[in-house]
């Protein structure tokens, strides 16, 4: 009987850990998407200095957060691609290249959305 309780406890701990990870990923991706909207708005309005500051902060936080233990579940190739795109976005803002910035921003938004969808708990992701 003791083995059943231990197995059940480990199962519950696994479920709770998975739920916390999914919530954390969703919250962090949503945060990044909101920051990208703010940067997009600033670039569109021509406020490049403010947009650059936000983009640099977001890039720095992204690098710091991806070294966190929680991110061992992520696909690292996707994280590296997003990180590279964030650096490129900062350079486009610095050069005041609105067109290329907006195109890269849309790519990052799509990549973050896909990353969030891949980490959600669903039968498609389990199988």
ROLODO-716159 format. One record per residue: x, z, y of N, C-alpha, C in turn. Coordinates in pm, 1 decimal, padded with zeros to 6 digits. Atoms other than C-alpha are relative to their C-alpha. Last residue first. Layout:
<sites>
{n.c1->X; n.c3->Z; n.c2->Y; ca.c1->X; ca.c3->Z; ca.c2->Y; c.c1->X; c.c3->Z; c.c2->Y}
...
</sites>
This chain:
<sites>
{n.c1->-00022.6; n.c3->00094.1; n.c2->00110.3; ca.c1->00182.0; ca.c3->-02885.9; ca.c2->01223.9; c.c1->00106.1; c.c3->-00097.8; c.c2->00028.6}
{n.c1->-00044.3; n.c3->-00074.8; n.c2->00118.6; ca.c1->00201.8; ca.c3->-02591.7; ca.c2->01461.9; c.c1->00037.0; c.c3->-00095.2; c.c2->-00112.5}
{n.c1->-00136.0; n.c3->-00047.4; n.c2->-00022.4; ca.c1->00189.4; ca.c3->-02796.4; ca.c2->01781.0; c.c1->00055.5; c.c3->00075.1; c.c2->-00121.2}
{n.c1->-00087.9; n.c3->00116.8; n.c2->-00015.9; ca.c1->-00116.0; ca.c3->-02995.7; ca.c2->01670.5; c.c1->00146.0; c.c3->00043.5; c.c2->00015.4}
{n.c1->-00029.2; n.c3->00052.0; n.c2->00133.6; ca.c1->-00286.7; ca.c3->-02679.7; ca.c2->01545.3; c.c1->00096.5; c.c3->-00117.7; c.c2->00007.0}
{n.c1->00105.0; n.c3->00090.2; n.c2->00047.4; ca.c1->-00256.8; ca.c3->-02527.1; ca.c2->01889.8; c.c1->00039.4; c.c3->-00050.2; c.c2->-00138.0}
{n.c1->00035.8; n.c3->-00024.7; n.c2->00139.1; ca.c1->-00061.1; ca.c3->-02250.7; ca.c2->02062.5; c.c1->-00117.1; c.c3->-00090.3; c.c2->-00038.0}
{n.c1->00129.6; n.c3->-00063.5; n.c2->00020.9; ca.c1->00074.9; ca.c3->-02393.0; ca.c2->02384.8; c.c1->-00028.6; c.c3->00013.8; c.c2->-00149.4}
{n.c1->-00017.3; n.c3->-00140.3; n.c2->00035.0; ca.c1->00448.8; ca.c3->-02464.9; ca.c2->02396.3; c.c1->-00132.5; c.c3->00073.1; c.c2->-00022.3}
{n.c1->-00070.7; n.c3->-00012.8; n.c2->00128.2; ca.c1->00416.2; ca.c3->-02841.6; ca.c2->02385.1; c.c1->00011.6; c.c3->00144.0; c.c2->-00046.5}
{n.c1->00090.6; n.c3->00039.9; n.c2->00108.0; ca.c1->00151.6; ca.c3->-02841.7; ca.c2->02659.5; c.c1->00065.1; c.c3->00015.8; c.c2->-00137.0}
{n.c1->00102.9; n.c3->-00104.5; n.c2->00013.8; ca.c1->00375.5; ca.c3->-02644.1; ca.c2->02895.8; c.c1->-00093.5; c.c3->-00032.4; c.c2->-00116.3}
{n.c1->-00066.3; n.c3->-00118.3; n.c2->00054.8; ca.c1->00666.7; ca.c3->-02880.9; ca.c2->02838.4; c.c1->-00099.8; c.c3->00112.1; c.c2->-00024.7}
{n.c1->-00021.2; n.c3->00026.1; n.c2->00142.7; ca.c1->00437.7; ca.c3->-03179.9; ca.c2->02892.9; c.c1->00065.2; c.c3->00120.2; c.c2->-00067.6}
{n.c1->00132.4; n.c3->-00002.2; n.c2->00062.4; ca.c1->00319.9; ca.c3->-03037.9; ca.c2->03226.2; c.c1->00011.8; c.c3->-00022.7; c.c2->-00150.4}
{n.c1->00042.2; n.c3->-00139.7; n.c2->00008.9; ca.c1->00678.3; ca.c3->-02961.9; ca.c2->03327.0; c.c1->-00135.1; c.c3->00013.2; c.c2->-00069.0}
{n.c1->-00084.0; n.c3->-00066.2; n.c2->00100.0; ca.c1->00788.1; ca.c3->-03317.4; ca.c2->03243.2; c.c1->-00039.9; c.c3->00146.8; c.c2->-00017.8}
{n.c1->00042.3; n.c3->00045.4; n.c2->00132.2; ca.c1->00493.2; ca.c3->-03468.0; ca.c2->03433.8; c.c1->00079.5; c.c3->00070.4; c.c2->-00109.6}
{n.c1->00133.3; n.c3->-00056.9; n.c2->00022.6; ca.c1->00567.4; ca.c3->-03258.2; ca.c2->03741.7; c.c1->-00049.1; c.c3->-00038.8; c.c2->-00139.1}
{n.c1->-00019.4; n.c3->-00142.0; n.c2->00033.2; ca.c1->00935.8; ca.c3->-03348.6; ca.c2->03714.4; c.c1->-00134.1; c.c3->00066.5; c.c2->-00028.2}
{n.c1->-00060.9; n.c3->-00008.3; n.c2->00133.1; ca.c1->00853.5; ca.c3->-03719.8; ca.c2->03700.4; c.c1->00014.6; c.c3->00145.2; c.c2->-00043.7}
{n.c1->00107.4; n.c3->00030.2; n.c2->00096.0; ca.c1->00616.6; ca.c3->-03688.6; ca.c2->03998.0; c.c1->00052.6; c.c3->00005.2; c.c2->-00143.3}
{n.c1->00088.7; n.c3->-00116.3; n.c2->00004.7; ca.c1->00894.4; ca.c3->-03518.5; ca.c2->04194.4; c.c1->-00112.9; c.c3->-00021.7; c.c2->-00100.4}
{n.c1->-00065.5; n.c3->-00098.1; n.c2->00086.6; ca.c1->01134.6; ca.c3->-03798.4; ca.c2->04106.1; c.c1->-00085.9; c.c3->00124.2; c.c2->-00013.9}
{n.c1->00000.7; n.c3->00055.2; n.c2->00136.5; ca.c1->00896.7; ca.c3->-04057.3; ca.c2->04253.1; c.c1->00061.2; c.c3->00100.3; c.c2->-00097.9}
{n.c1->00136.9; n.c3->-00011.3; n.c2->00052.6; ca.c1->00834.8; ca.c3->-03840.2; ca.c2->04560.2; c.c1->-00010.3; c.c3->-00054.5; c.c2->-00142.2}
{n.c1->00032.8; n.c3->-00140.6; n.c2->00025.3; ca.c1->01208.9; ca.c3->-03797.0; ca.c2->04620.0; c.c1->-00137.6; c.c3->00011.8; c.c2->-00065.4}
{n.c1->-00064.3; n.c3->-00040.4; n.c2->00124.6; ca.c1->01277.3; ca.c3->-04168.3; ca.c2->04575.2; c.c1->-00028.4; c.c3->00146.0; c.c2->-00033.2}
{n.c1->00052.8; n.c3->00079.0; n.c2->00111.0; ca.c1->01020.7; ca.c3->-04256.0; ca.c2->04841.0; c.c1->00059.2; c.c3->00042.3; c.c2->-00133.8}
{n.c1->00132.6; n.c3->-00045.4; n.c2->00041.1; ca.c1->01105.8; ca.c3->-03975.3; ca.c2->05085.7; c.c1->-00050.6; c.c3->-00071.8; c.c2->-00125.7}
{n.c1->00050.5; n.c3->00115.1; n.c2->00074.7; ca.c1->01477.0; ca.c3->-04040.9; ca.c2->05112.5; c.c1->-00133.9; c.c3->00038.6; c.c2->-00063.2}
{n.c1->00129.6; n.c3->00034.3; n.c2->-00061.8; ca.c1->01570.1; ca.c3->-03785.2; ca.c2->05379.1; c.c1->-00059.0; c.c3->-00128.0; c.c2->-00061.3}
{n.c1->-00017.7; n.c3->00134.5; n.c2->-00056.5; ca.c1->01930.0; ca.c3->-03781.9; ca.c2->05247.7; c.c1->-00125.7; c.c3->-00049.1; c.c2->00071.9}
{n.c1->-00113.9; n.c3->-00007.3; n.c2->-00092.4; ca.c1->01912.1; ca.c3->-03403.8; ca.c2->05194.4; c.c1->00021.8; c.c3->-00134.3; c.c2->00069.6}
{n.c1->00049.1; n.c3->-00068.2; n.c2->-00120.5; ca.c1->01566.6; ca.c3->-03445.9; ca.c2->05039.9; c.c1->00110.5; c.c3->00003.8; c.c2->00104.4}
{n.c1->00089.7; n.c3->00092.8; n.c2->-00069.9; ca.c1->01701.7; ca.c3->-03706.9; ca.c2->04798.9; c.c1->-00054.7; c.c3->00063.5; c.c2->00127.6}
{n.c1->-00082.0; n.c3->00100.8; n.c2->-00067.7; ca.c1->01989.5; ca.c3->-03473.6; ca.c2->04713.4; c.c1->-00085.9; c.c3->-00101.9; c.c2->00075.0}
{n.c1->-00064.9; n.c3->-00063.1; n.c2->-00114.6; ca.c1->01753.0; ca.c3->-03187.6; ca.c2->04638.5; c.c1->00084.9; c.c3->-00098.7; c.c2->00078.0}
{n.c1->00102.1; n.c3->-00015.7; n.c2->-00104.0; ca.c1->01543.0; ca.c3->-03413.2; ca.c2->04416.6; c.c1->00060.1; c.c3->00061.9; c.c2->00125.6}
{n.c1->00015.2; n.c3->00131.3; n.c2->-00063.3; ca.c1->01855.0; ca.c3->-03510.9; ca.c2->04222.5; c.c1->-00102.6; c.c3->00008.2; c.c2->00113.2}
{n.c1->-00120.2; n.c3->00020.7; n.c2->-00081.3; ca.c1->01928.1; ca.c3->-03143.2; ca.c2->04150.6; c.c1->-00008.5; c.c3->-00132.7; c.c2->00075.6}
{n.c1->00011.3; n.c3->-00089.5; n.c2->-00115.2; ca.c1->01569.5; ca.c3->-03091.2; ca.c2->04035.0; c.c1->00120.7; c.c3->-00015.5; c.c2->00092.5}
{n.c1->00093.5; n.c3->00060.9; n.c2->-00095.3; ca.c1->01597.2; ca.c3->-03401.0; ca.c2->03813.5; c.c1->-00016.0; c.c3->00087.3; c.c2->00124.5}
{n.c1->-00068.1; n.c3->00113.0; n.c2->-00064.8; ca.c1->01906.5; ca.c3->-03259.3; ca.c2->03645.1; c.c1->-00089.5; c.c3->-00064.5; c.c2->00105.2}
{n.c1->-00102.8; n.c3->-00055.9; n.c2->-00087.1; ca.c1->01730.3; ca.c3->-02928.4; ca.c2->03574.1; c.c1->00074.5; c.c3->-00109.7; c.c2->00075.2}
{n.c1->00069.8; n.c3->-00054.0; n.c2->-00117.9; ca.c1->01426.6; ca.c3->-03108.5; ca.c2->03436.3; c.c1->00101.5; c.c3->00053.9; c.c2->00099.7}
{n.c1->00050.3; n.c3->00114.4; n.c2->-00077.0; ca.c1->01646.6; ca.c3->-03314.4; ca.c2->03203.4; c.c1->-00068.5; c.c3->00047.3; c.c2->00128.5}
{n.c1->-00113.9; n.c3->00062.9; n.c2->-00066.9; ca.c1->01835.6; ca.c3->-03003.6; ca.c2->03093.0; c.c1->-00043.6; c.c3->-00118.8; c.c2->00084.6}
{n.c1->-00042.3; n.c3->-00087.1; n.c2->-00109.3; ca.c1->01511.8; ca.c3->-02820.3; ca.c2->03020.5; c.c1->00116.6; c.c3->-00060.7; c.c2->00077.6}
{n.c1->00098.6; n.c3->00011.4; n.c2->-00107.5; ca.c1->01379.5; ca.c3->-03111.8; ca.c2->02816.8; c.c1->00040.2; c.c3->00084.9; c.c2->00120.4}
{n.c1->-00018.7; n.c3->00131.9; n.c2->-00061.1; ca.c1->01698.1; ca.c3->-03125.0; ca.c2->02610.9; c.c1->-00095.9; c.c3->-00018.6; c.c2->00117.4}
{n.c1->-00102.9; n.c3->-00005.3; n.c2->-00102.8; ca.c1->01673.3; ca.c3->-02749.9; ca.c2->02555.6; c.c1->00026.6; c.c3->-00134.7; c.c2->00065.8}
{n.c1->-00087.4; n.c3->00111.4; n.c2->00037.6; ca.c1->01343.7; ca.c3->-02764.9; ca.c2->02371.7; c.c1->00102.5; c.c3->-00014.5; c.c2->00112.4}
{n.c1->00013.2; n.c3->00129.1; n.c2->-00065.4; ca.c1->01204.8; ca.c3->-02426.2; ca.c2->02451.8; c.c1->00088.7; c.c3->-00104.8; c.c2->-00064.2}
{n.c1->00103.0; n.c3->00076.9; n.c2->00069.0; ca.c1->01188.2; ca.c3->-02135.1; ca.c2->02210.2; c.c1->-00015.7; c.c3->-00139.8; c.c2->00057.3}
{n.c1->-00060.0; n.c3->00051.9; n.c2->00123.0; ca.c1->01519.9; ca.c3->-01982.3; ca.c2->02323.1; c.c1->-00101.1; c.c3->-00083.9; c.c2->-00077.9}
{n.c1->-00004.7; n.c3->00144.7; n.c2->00004.7; ca.c1->01363.0; ca.c3->-01960.3; ca.c2->02667.3; c.c1->00069.0; c.c3->-00055.9; c.c2->-00124.2}
{n.c1->00133.9; n.c3->00054.2; n.c2->00025.0; ca.c1->01257.8; ca.c3->-01596.6; ca.c2->02630.4; c.c1->00005.1; c.c3->-00150.5; c.c2->-00020.9}
{n.c1->00025.2; n.c3->00001.6; n.c2->00144.3; ca.c1->01623.1; ca.c3->-01494.3; ca.c2->02600.8; c.c1->-00134.5; c.c3->-00063.5; c.c2->-00032.7}
{n.c1->00071.9; n.c3->-00116.4; n.c2->00049.1; ca.c1->01686.1; ca.c3->-01587.7; ca.c2->02964.6; c.c1->-00029.2; c.c3->-00015.2; c.c2->-00149.1}
{n.c1->-00097.8; n.c3->-00073.7; n.c2->00080.2; ca.c1->01944.0; ca.c3->-01856.6; ca.c2->03038.8; c.c1->-00061.5; c.c3->00127.0; c.c2->-00058.3}
{n.c1->-00017.8; n.c3->00067.8; n.c2->00128.1; ca.c1->01658.7; ca.c3->-02082.2; ca.c2->03145.6; c.c1->00106.6; c.c3->00066.5; c.c2->-00085.5}
{n.c1->00105.7; n.c3->-00032.1; n.c2->00095.8; ca.c1->01559.2; ca.c3->-01832.2; ca.c2->03411.9; c.c1->00019.8; c.c3->-00065.9; c.c2->-00135.3}
{n.c1->-00007.7; n.c3->-00140.8; n.c2->00039.3; ca.c1->01887.6; ca.c3->-01844.6; ca.c2->03602.7; c.c1->-00101.8; c.c3->00033.3; c.c2->-00108.3}
{n.c1->-00123.2; n.c3->-00017.5; n.c2->00077.9; ca.c1->01898.0; ca.c3->-02225.7; ca.c2->03605.5; c.c1->00010.7; c.c3->00143.2; c.c2->-00049.8}
{n.c1->00020.9; n.c3->00069.3; n.c2->00127.5; ca.c1->01534.8; ca.c3->-02247.7; ca.c2->03715.1; c.c1->00121.7; c.c3->00017.4; c.c2->-00089.7}
{n.c1->00082.2; n.c3->-00086.3; n.c2->00085.9; ca.c1->01592.7; ca.c3->-01984.8; ca.c2->03983.1; c.c1->-00021.1; c.c3->-00063.2; c.c2->-00137.0}
{n.c1->-00080.8; n.c3->-00116.9; n.c2->00035.3; ca.c1->01878.7; ca.c3->-02190.0; ca.c2->04132.4; c.c1->-00076.3; c.c3->00093.0; c.c2->-00094.5}
{n.c1->-00103.9; n.c3->00046.2; n.c2->00092.3; ca.c1->01673.6; ca.c3->-02511.4; ca.c2->04124.3; c.c1->00084.9; c.c3->00117.2; c.c2->-00048.7}
{n.c1->00066.3; n.c3->00027.3; n.c2->00126.5; ca.c1->01374.5; ca.c3->-02336.3; ca.c2->04284.2; c.c1->00100.4; c.c3->-00044.7; c.c2->-00105.4}
{n.c1->00036.7; n.c3->-00129.4; n.c2->00058.2; ca.c1->01593.1; ca.c3->-02190.8; ca.c2->04557.5; c.c1->-00064.1; c.c3->-00020.1; c.c2->-00136.9}
{n.c1->-00124.0; n.c3->-00064.0; n.c2->00044.3; ca.c1->01749.7; ca.c3->-02532.5; ca.c2->04622.1; c.c1->-00028.2; c.c3->00135.6; c.c2->-00065.2}
{n.c1->-00048.1; n.c3->00072.7; n.c2->00117.9; ca.c1->01406.1; ca.c3->-02697.4; ca.c2->04634.8; c.c1->00127.2; c.c3->00063.9; c.c2->-00055.6}
{n.c1->00087.6; n.c3->-00036.5; n.c2->00112.1; ca.c1->01268.9; ca.c3->-02433.3; ca.c2->04873.4; c.c1->00048.6; c.c3->-00065.2; c.c2->-00129.0}
{n.c1->-00021.6; n.c3->-00142.0; n.c2->00029.9; ca.c1->01565.2; ca.c3->-02473.0; ca.c2->05108.9; c.c1->-00083.5; c.c3->00044.8; c.c2->-00120.3}
{n.c1->-00129.8; n.c3->-00012.3; n.c2->00067.4; ca.c1->01546.6; ca.c3->-02853.5; ca.c2->05088.8; c.c1->00027.3; c.c3->00145.6; c.c2->-00038.7}
{n.c1->00016.2; n.c3->00052.3; n.c2->00135.9; ca.c1->01173.6; ca.c3->-02855.0; ca.c2->05170.6; c.c1->00129.1; c.c3->00017.0; c.c2->-00078.6}
{n.c1->00080.3; n.c3->-00098.7; n.c2->00073.4; ca.c1->01233.9; ca.c3->-02633.0; ca.c2->05476.1; c.c1->-00016.3; c.c3->-00042.0; c.c2->-00146.8}
{n.c1->-00081.7; n.c3->-00122.0; n.c2->00011.3; ca.c1->01512.7; ca.c3->-02857.6; ca.c2->05599.8; c.c1->-00072.4; c.c3->00104.9; c.c2->-00082.5}
{n.c1->-00099.9; n.c3->00013.0; n.c2->00106.1; ca.c1->01315.3; ca.c3->-03175.4; ca.c2->05521.9; c.c1->00083.5; c.c3->00126.7; c.c2->-00019.2}
{n.c1->-00070.6; n.c3->-00128.4; n.c2->-00014.0; ca.c1->01004.3; ca.c3->-03094.9; ca.c2->05725.8; c.c1->00105.0; c.c3->00010.2; c.c2->-00111.1}
{n.c1->-00128.3; n.c3->00019.0; n.c2->-00066.1; ca.c1->00894.1; ca.c3->-03460.7; ca.c2->05749.8; c.c1->00078.8; c.c3->00128.0; c.c2->00023.4}
{n.c1->00015.1; n.c3->-00030.9; n.c2->-00143.0; ca.c1->00526.2; ca.c3->-03397.6; ca.c2->05677.6; c.c1->00131.5; c.c3->-00012.4; c.c2->00076.8}
{n.c1->00096.4; n.c3->00094.5; n.c2->-00056.0; ca.c1->00550.9; ca.c3->-03577.2; ca.c2->05341.9; c.c1->-00016.9; c.c3->00020.8; c.c2->00150.3}
{n.c1->-00067.7; n.c3->00129.7; n.c2->-00010.3; ca.c1->00865.1; ca.c3->-03379.4; ca.c2->05261.3; c.c1->-00092.6; c.c3->-00102.5; c.c2->00064.7}
{n.c1->-00101.4; n.c3->-00007.2; n.c2->-00105.9; ca.c1->00691.7; ca.c3->-03050.3; ca.c2->05342.0; c.c1->00072.0; c.c3->-00133.6; c.c2->00018.4}
{n.c1->00070.7; n.c3->-00004.3; n.c2->-00128.1; ca.c1->00384.8; ca.c3->-03140.8; ca.c2->05134.6; c.c1->00100.0; c.c3->00002.7; c.c2->00116.2}
{n.c1->00056.4; n.c3->00133.1; n.c2->-00025.5; ca.c1->00598.9; ca.c3->-03242.9; ca.c2->04839.9; c.c1->-00067.6; c.c3->-00005.2; c.c2->00136.9}
{n.c1->-00112.4; n.c3->00086.2; n.c2->-00038.6; ca.c1->00796.1; ca.c3->-02916.5; ca.c2->04865.7; c.c1->-00050.6; c.c3->-00140.2; c.c2->00032.9}
{n.c1->-00042.0; n.c3->-00041.4; n.c2->-00133.8; ca.c1->00473.2; ca.c3->-02714.3; ca.c2->04864.6; c.c1->00114.3; c.c3->-00088.5; c.c2->00049.4}
{n.c1->00103.8; n.c3->00044.1; n.c2->-00093.3; ca.c1->00338.2; ca.c3->-02910.0; ca.c2->04567.8; c.c1->00038.3; c.c3->00034.3; c.c2->00143.8}
{n.c1->-00016.6; n.c3->00144.9; n.c2->-00018.9; ca.c1->00668.3; ca.c3->-02860.4; ca.c2->04386.4; c.c1->-00104.4; c.c3->-00056.3; c.c2->00095.5}
{n.c1->-00113.1; n.c3->00019.4; n.c2->-00090.5; ca.c1->00643.1; ca.c3->-02484.3; ca.c2->04443.5; c.c1->00024.2; c.c3->-00148.6; c.c2->00026.5}
{n.c1->00044.1; n.c3->-00037.9; n.c2->-00134.7; ca.c1->00295.7; ca.c3->-02483.3; ca.c2->04289.0; c.c1->00111.8; c.c3->-00018.9; c.c2->00101.5}
{n.c1->00088.4; n.c3->00106.3; n.c2->-00047.5; ca.c1->00424.1; ca.c3->-02676.4; ca.c2->03986.8; c.c1->-00051.8; c.c3->00029.5; c.c2->00140.4}
{n.c1->-00082.7; n.c3->00114.8; n.c2->-00038.5; ca.c1->00713.6; ca.c3->-02433.5; ca.c2->03948.0; c.c1->-00086.5; c.c3->-00114.4; c.c2->00053.7}
{n.c1->-00076.1; n.c3->-00037.3; n.c2->-00119.3; ca.c1->00478.8; ca.c3->-02134.1; ca.c2->03949.4; c.c1->00081.4; c.c3->-00117.8; c.c2->00050.9}
{n.c1->00096.2; n.c3->00006.8; n.c2->-00110.4; ca.c1->00246.5; ca.c3->-02304.1; ca.c2->03699.1; c.c1->00066.7; c.c3->00034.2; c.c2->00133.0}
{n.c1->00022.4; n.c3->00142.5; n.c2->-00028.1; ca.c1->00547.8; ca.c3->-02361.1; ca.c2->03473.7; c.c1->-00098.3; c.c3->-00015.3; c.c2->00115.8}
{n.c1->-00119.8; n.c3->00055.3; n.c2->-00064.2; ca.c1->00648.9; ca.c3->-01994.5; ca.c2->03500.9; c.c1->-00017.5; c.c3->-00148.1; c.c2->00034.5}
{n.c1->-00013.3; n.c3->-00054.7; n.c2->-00135.1; ca.c1->00296.9; ca.c3->-01865.9; ca.c2->03434.1; c.c1->00119.6; c.c3->-00060.8; c.c2->00072.2}
{n.c1->00105.9; n.c3->00055.9; n.c2->-00084.8; ca.c1->00242.0; ca.c3->-02096.6; ca.c2->03137.4; c.c1->00014.5; c.c3->00047.8; c.c2->00144.1}
{n.c1->-00031.0; n.c3->00141.1; n.c2->-00023.3; ca.c1->00577.0; ca.c3->-02004.9; ca.c2->02985.0; c.c1->-00102.3; c.c3->-00061.9; c.c2->00093.8}
{n.c1->-00115.7; n.c3->00006.1; n.c2->-00087.9; ca.c1->00511.6; ca.c3->-01633.3; ca.c2->03026.0; c.c1->00035.0; c.c3->-00144.5; c.c2->00034.4}
{n.c1->00043.1; n.c3->-00040.1; n.c2->-00133.9; ca.c1->00161.7; ca.c3->-01657.4; ca.c2->02877.1; c.c1->00115.4; c.c3->-00014.0; c.c2->00100.2}
{n.c1->00085.6; n.c3->00108.0; n.c2->-00051.4; ca.c1->00290.1; ca.c3->-01856.8; ca.c2->02578.9; c.c1->-00046.7; c.c3->00033.1; c.c2->00141.5}
{n.c1->-00084.2; n.c3->00115.8; n.c2->-00029.8; ca.c1->00573.8; ca.c3->-01606.5; ca.c2->02525.3; c.c1->-00082.1; c.c3->-00113.3; c.c2->00060.2}
{n.c1->-00076.3; n.c3->-00031.4; n.c2->-00120.5; ca.c1->00341.2; ca.c3->-01306.4; ca.c2->02551.9; c.c1->00086.3; c.c3->-00119.9; c.c2->00040.6}
{n.c1->00093.2; n.c3->00002.6; n.c2->-00113.2; ca.c1->00101.3; ca.c3->-01460.7; ca.c2->02300.9; c.c1->00072.3; c.c3->00027.5; c.c2->00131.5}
{n.c1->00037.6; n.c3->00138.8; n.c2->-00028.3; ca.c1->00382.9; ca.c3->-01538.7; ca.c2->02058.4; c.c1->-00091.6; c.c3->-00011.0; c.c2->00120.5}
{n.c1->-00117.9; n.c3->00064.0; n.c2->-00057.7; ca.c1->00518.3; ca.c3->-01183.9; ca.c2->02080.7; c.c1->-00029.1; c.c3->-00145.3; c.c2->00036.7}
{n.c1->-00012.9; n.c3->-00051.0; n.c2->-00137.1; ca.c1->00171.1; ca.c3->-01041.6; ca.c2->02022.6; c.c1->00118.8; c.c3->-00065.6; c.c2->00070.0}
{n.c1->00110.6; n.c3->00056.1; n.c2->-00079.9; ca.c1->00115.6; ca.c3->-01262.1; ca.c2->01716.9; c.c1->00013.4; c.c3->00043.1; c.c2->00146.1}
{n.c1->-00024.3; n.c3->00143.5; n.c2->-00017.4; ca.c1->00457.0; ca.c3->-01174.4; ca.c2->01572.8; c.c1->-00105.7; c.c3->-00065.9; c.c2->00087.1}
{n.c1->-00110.3; n.c3->00010.2; n.c2->-00095.8; ca.c1->00402.4; ca.c3->-00800.7; ca.c2->01630.5; c.c1->00031.7; c.c3->-00147.8; c.c2->00027.0}
{n.c1->00056.4; n.c3->-00031.6; n.c2->-00131.7; ca.c1->00064.6; ca.c3->-00829.5; ca.c2->01455.6; c.c1->00108.1; c.c3->-00010.7; c.c2->00107.8}
{n.c1->00086.8; n.c3->00111.1; n.c2->-00038.2; ca.c1->00224.5; ca.c3->-01003.9; ca.c2->01155.8; c.c1->-00055.9; c.c3->00021.4; c.c2->00140.7}
{n.c1->-00088.5; n.c3->00110.4; n.c2->-00039.2; ca.c1->00502.8; ca.c3->-00745.1; ca.c2->01140.4; c.c1->-00080.0; c.c3->-00122.3; c.c2->00045.2}
{n.c1->-00061.2; n.c3->-00037.7; n.c2->-00127.5; ca.c1->00242.7; ca.c3->-00465.9; ca.c2->01139.5; c.c1->00091.9; c.c3->-00111.1; c.c2->00050.1}
{n.c1->00103.4; n.c3->00012.5; n.c2->-00102.7; ca.c1->00041.4; ca.c3->-00639.7; ca.c2->00867.8; c.c1->00057.8; c.c3->00032.9; c.c2->00138.0}
{n.c1->00023.7; n.c3->00143.6; n.c2->-00018.8; ca.c1->00351.9; ca.c3->-00680.8; ca.c2->00651.8; c.c1->-00102.0; c.c3->-00023.7; c.c2->00110.7}
{n.c1->-00120.0; n.c3->00053.8; n.c2->-00064.6; ca.c1->00445.4; ca.c3->-00314.8; ca.c2->00700.6; c.c1->-00018.3; c.c3->-00149.0; c.c2->00029.4}
{n.c1->-00000.9; n.c3->-00046.6; n.c2->-00138.7; ca.c1->00090.2; ca.c3->-00203.5; ca.c2->00626.2; c.c1->00121.0; c.c3->-00054.3; c.c2->00076.7}
{n.c1->00107.6; n.c3->00071.3; n.c2->-00070.0; ca.c1->00077.3; ca.c3->-00419.2; ca.c2->00312.4; c.c1->-00002.5; c.c3->00040.3; c.c2->00147.1}
{n.c1->-00046.8; n.c3->00135.5; n.c2->-00027.3; ca.c1->00412.7; ca.c3->-00287.6; ca.c2->00196.7; c.c1->-00103.5; c.c3->-00081.4; c.c2->00077.7}
{n.c1->-00090.6; n.c3->-00007.2; n.c2->-00113.4; ca.c1->00292.3; ca.c3->00074.1; ca.c2->00227.9; c.c1->00050.1; c.c3->-00139.5; c.c2->00038.7}
{n.c1->00082.4; n.c3->00000.0; n.c2->-00120.1; ca.c1->00000.0; ca.c3->00000.0; ca.c2->00000.0; c.c1->00086.9; c.c3->00000.0; c.c2->00126.6}
</sites>
